[in-house]
Amino acid sequence: MDSYSLLREFADSWVLLALTLFFVAVVFWAWRPGSRKMHEDTANIPFRHDDKPADVVGRNGNGHNSGAKIKEAQQ
């Protein structure tokens, strides 16, 4: 038996089994009972600063702090 046939047979049986078990483990890990809080926290990242107006945050178009906007907001 040449090496290609041996590796192909190994991949068809044991590697398929190993990858299936890995997939089941990942699904179980993602849906485990203690992960709900972590998933909800991650899902709410875009909404963390919704209660602040954009000009008070003090960012101009290129991401640097804008001192004038912060001073205007404080007055």
C-alpha positions in Angstrom: 0.0 0.0 0.0 1.5 3.4 -1.0 1.6 6.3 1.4 -1.2 8.3 -0.4 -3.7 5.5 0.1 -2.7 5.0 3.7 -3.0 8.7 4.5 -6.3 8.9 2.6 -7.8 6.0 4.5 -6.6 7.6 7.8 -8.1 10.9 6.9 -11.4 9.3 5.8 -11.9 7.6 9.2 -10.0 8.9 12.2 -9.5 12.5 11.2 -13.2 12.8 10.3 -14.1 11.4 13.7 -11.7 13.8 15.4 -13.1 16.8 13.5 -16.6 15.8 14.3 -15.8 15.5 18.0 -14.1 18.9 17.9 -17.2 20.5 16.3 -19.4 19.0 18.9 -17.1 20.3 21.7 -17.1 23.8 20.2 -20.9 23.9 19.9 -21.2 22.6 23.5 -18.7 25.3 24.7 -20.6 28.1 22.9 -24.0 27.0 24.3 -22.8 26.1 27.8 -25.1 27.4 30.6 -22.6 30.0 32.0 -21.9 31.8 28.7 -25.2 33.7 28.4 -23.9 36.8 30.3 -20.7 36.9 28.2 -22.7 36.7 24.9 -25.2 39.4 25.9 -22.3 41.7 27.0 -20.5 41.2 23.7 -23.7 41.7 21.7 -24.3 45.1 23.5 -20.9 46.6 22.8 -22.2 48.9 20.0 -24.9 50.3 22.3 -22.8 51.2 25.4 -22.5 54.9 24.7 -25.9 55.6 23.1 -27.0 57.9 26.0 -24.3 60.5 25.2 -24.7 63.0 22.3 -22.0 62.8 19.6 -20.6 66.3 20.1 -20.1 65.8 23.9 -18.0 62.7 23.2 -15.4 65.1 21.7 -14.2 63.2 18.6 -13.7 64.9 15.3 -13.6 63.2 12.0 -10.2 61.6 12.3 -10.6 60.3 15.8 -8.7 62.9 17.8 -10.1 64.8 20.7 -11.6 68.1 19.8 -11.0 70.5 22.7 -13.4 73.2 21.3 -16.4 70.8 21.2 -15.7 69.7 24.8 -15.4 73.3 26.0 -18.6 74.2 24.2 -20.4 71.2 25.8 -19.2 72.2 29.3 -20.5 75.8 29.0 
